[in-house]
Amino acid sequence: MTGDDALLPEALMDESPSVFGADEQHEVEVDVPRWVRLARLVLAEERVNERYGSDVEMSLLFVDETTIAELNVRFLGGDGPTDVLSFPLDEELPPAGRQPDQGGRGPGAPSDAGDPPTLLGDVIVCPTVAGRQAVEHGVPADDEIALLVVHGVLHLLDYDHAEPDETVVMRRREQELLTRFREVEREMFGA
């Protein structure tokens, strides 16, 4: 374990990078804080602060089958529910200041707005689909959800699996990060 690794559990408790987590479904109980910690671990291990700066944000949402099916059809041309979707935000961020005239920020506001946060995007997981896949794979549902969270976050960070060599790299990194998460949970909670 390196010096950076020793600080990782503490780093997961602070606010950067920021992961907004929400459970928007009611079929499966989801430990949102745990999965937010996992997403933050992936971001920390992938050194997003070095790549994008210290103010980085993403969302991690848990939704029902109807919602993920609609998103899959609408944005990816898929058919029906899927396990995880990632929506990276590739667009350039708007400049600071008022729009569209680029004038001042208004009375009493500081003249320098500062840089807006880097928005990585959204990861959307369907726990119901994950539960079915867990049964098929012979693993606990939490292990399947953990894999999907890591998989989704890696997609936000430009990992892909369209080509065989990309698949090998991405799967290996998923396993490394899942192993690291189990280690961190043992260190933090004795689990």
N, C-alpha and C positions, 0 to 999 in steps of 0.2 A: 504494500500500500504506500503510495507516495504522500508527500505532505499535502498536496491538493486533495487527495482522496480522504485524508483524515478529517478535513474540514467539511466534506460534502454533506453529512447529516445536518450540521448547523446551517449550511448554505441553503438547504431545502426549507428551512424554517423562515428565512427572510423573504422579502417580497419581490426579488428580481432573480430570474425572469418571472413575470406575472402570468399565472394560469387561472383563468376564470373557469370554474366548473359548475355545471348545473345538471340536475336529474329532472328531465321533462317527461318521464314515463312513470307508470305505476305498477307494471307487471312484475318487475324484479327489483329486489332491494339492492341498492348500489351504495358502496362506501366512497362517496365523491371525494372527501379529503384524501383518502388513500391514493386514488387514481390521479388526483392533482399532484400529489407528491411524486408519483411515478413520472408524470409528464415533465415535472420540473427537474427530476433527476436526468431524464433523457436530454433536456435542454442544457443542463449543466455539463453532463458528460460530453456532449457534442460542442461545448464551448461557444454557445450562441452569443454570449456577451462579447467575446473576442471578435466574432464575425459581424455582429449587428449593433454593438453598443450595449450599454447597461440597461436601457429601457426597452425591454422586449415583452410583448404580450401575445397570448394565444387563448383560444377557448376550447374547452373539452366538454362536450354535451352528450348526454345519454338520452336516447329517444326511443319511442315505440316503433313497431314494425311498419305501421302506416306512414309515419313521418319519414323514416329512412327510405322506404320504397318510393315515396313521392320525390324525395331529393335525388335518389338514384336515377329515376326516370327523367326528371327535369334537367339535371345538370350533367349527367354522365351517359344518358341514353340507355341506361341499364333497364332490367326488367325485374321488378319486384324488390323485396327487401334484401339487404346485404348486411354484412357484419360491421363494417367500418367505412367511413368516407372521410377524406381529407380535402379541405379547400384552402390551398395556399393563397395568400394575398400577394400577388405579384405586382400590383399597380404601384406607380410612383406616388409617394405621399404628397399632399398639397402643401404649398409653402405656407409659412406662418403669416399671420396678419389677416385683415378682413378680406373677404372675397366679394366681388370680383375685382375691386379697384386697387387692392394691395396697399390700401391706406393704413393709417395708424390703427391701434388696437382699441381705441376708445378712451374716454376720460378716466383718469385714475388707474389705468392699466399700465403695467411696466412696458417699456418700449420694446424689450426683447421677449418674445413669446417662448423662446426655447424650442428645442427640437421635439416634434411629436414622437410618441413611442413607435417602435418598429412593430407592426402587426404581422405576425407570422401566418395566422389563419385560424381555421376551425377544424377540429377533429370531432367527428360525430360517430358514436358507438351505439349499436342496438344490443342491449343486454339479452333480450329474448333470443335473437339469432345466435349470440355468443353462447347462451346456455345450450341450445341444440347442438352447436358445433362441439362444445365441451363433451357432451355425451358421445358423439360420433368419434372424437379423438381420444376418449377415455381419460380425460383430465378434469380437474375441478373447474367449475365455472369461473372462479376468480383467476385461475391461470390463463384461461382463454381471454378474459377481459384484459388482463395485464398485457398479453401478447398484442391484442388489438390496439390498446392505447399506445404501446411502443411503436407498432407498425404505422399507425396514423401520424404520430409525431415525426417519425423518420421521413414520411412522405412530405411533410411541411418543410423538411430540411433538405429536400432534393434527392432523397433516396428513391429508387424505383426498382421494379422487378419485371420490366418489359422484356429484357434480354436475359439469357441464362447466367451470364457473368454478373449482372446486376442483382439477380436473385440470390446468388451465392453470397455476395457482399452484404446484402440487406438482411438475409436470414442469420448470417453469422453475427452481425451487429445486434440484431434483436436478441439473440441468445446471450450475448455478452451483457447487454443492458438489463435483461431480466435477472441474470445471475447477480449483477451488481445491486439491483433493487432488493433481492432477497437478503444479501449481505447487509445492506443499509437498514432494512427492517429489523434484522436480528440485533444490529448495534443499537438502534434507537429504542426498540420495544422488547427485546429479548424474545422475539417471536421465532 
